[in-house]
Amino acid sequence: MNLQRHKTTGSSFSTSVEPSLQSGQVLLDFGISETDWTNLLDHRGNKTKALAWIESRLQEVCTLSREAQKSYLHVMLKNLLMDSDKQ
């Protein structure tokens, strides 16, 4: 039997992402403008899916500094939105 072990981390990004939305700050702490947030909502379909996309991207770089996470998220968001504009 082939058992796979998954590495788990003690951090959860949902707690750092969600308060930004509740306070009216549209993920500004991660460098996402209101326009980009609106475009992400349109691309993903709803707030839950948009937040899940952001959490997934942040999990990919969870061991990096906060500044590196912001930069990575910005690049990934721009790529996602640019790809959707081409279609």
C-alpha positions in Angstrom: 0.0 0.0 0.0 1.4 3.4 -1.0 0.7 6.0 1.7 1.3 9.6 0.9 2.2 11.9 3.7 1.1 15.5 3.4 3.1 18.3 5.0 0.9 20.5 7.1 1.7 23.9 8.4 0.4 25.6 11.5 -0.5 28.8 9.7 -3.9 29.5 8.1 -4.2 32.3 5.6 -8.0 32.6 5.9 -7.6 34.5 9.2 -5.3 37.0 7.5 -7.3 37.4 4.3 -10.9 37.6 5.7 -10.5 40.5 8.1 -9.3 42.7 5.2 -12.6 42.2 3.4 -14.7 42.7 6.5 -13.1 46.0 7.3 -13.7 47.4 3.9 -10.0 47.2 3.0 -10.0 45.2 -0.2 -6.9 43.1 0.5 -4.8 46.2 0.5 -2.4 44.5 2.9 -1.6 42.1 0.1 -1.3 44.8 -2.5 -4.5 44.1 -4.4 -6.4 47.1 -5.6 -10.2 47.3 -5.6 -10.2 47.0 -9.4 -8.1 43.9 -9.3 -10.3 42.4 -6.5 -13.4 43.1 -8.6 -11.8 41.5 -11.6 -10.8 38.5 -9.5 -14.4 38.2 -8.3 -15.6 38.3 -11.9 -13.1 35.8 -13.0 -13.7 33.3 -10.1 -17.4 33.8 -9.9 -17.9 34.7 -6.2 -16.1 35.9 -3.0 -15.6 32.4 -1.6 -13.8 31.1 -4.8 -11.8 34.3 -5.0 -10.6 33.9 -1.4 -9.9 30.2 -2.0 -7.7 31.2 -5.0 -5.8 33.8 -2.9 -5.3 31.3 -0.1 -4.0 28.7 -2.5 -1.5 31.2 -3.9 -0.4 32.2 -0.5 0.0 28.6 0.6 2.5 28.1 -2.3 4.8 30.7 -0.7 3.9 30.3 3.0 7.5 30.0 4.1 8.6 33.3 2.5 8.5 36.8 3.9 5.3 38.8 3.9 6.8 41.1 1.3 7.6 38.1 -1.0 4.1 36.8 -0.5 2.7 40.1 -1.6 4.9 40.2 -4.7 4.0 36.6 -5.6 0.3 37.2 -5.2 0.5 40.4 -7.3 2.4 38.6 -10.1 0.0 35.6 -10.1 -3.1 37.9 -10.1 -1.8 39.9 -13.0 -1.0 36.7 -14.9 -4.5 35.3 -14.2 -6.2 38.4 -15.3 -4.0 38.9 -18.3 -4.7 35.3 -19.4 -8.5 35.9 -19.1 -8.3 39.1 -21.2 -6.7 37.1 -24.0 -9.6 34.6 -24.2 
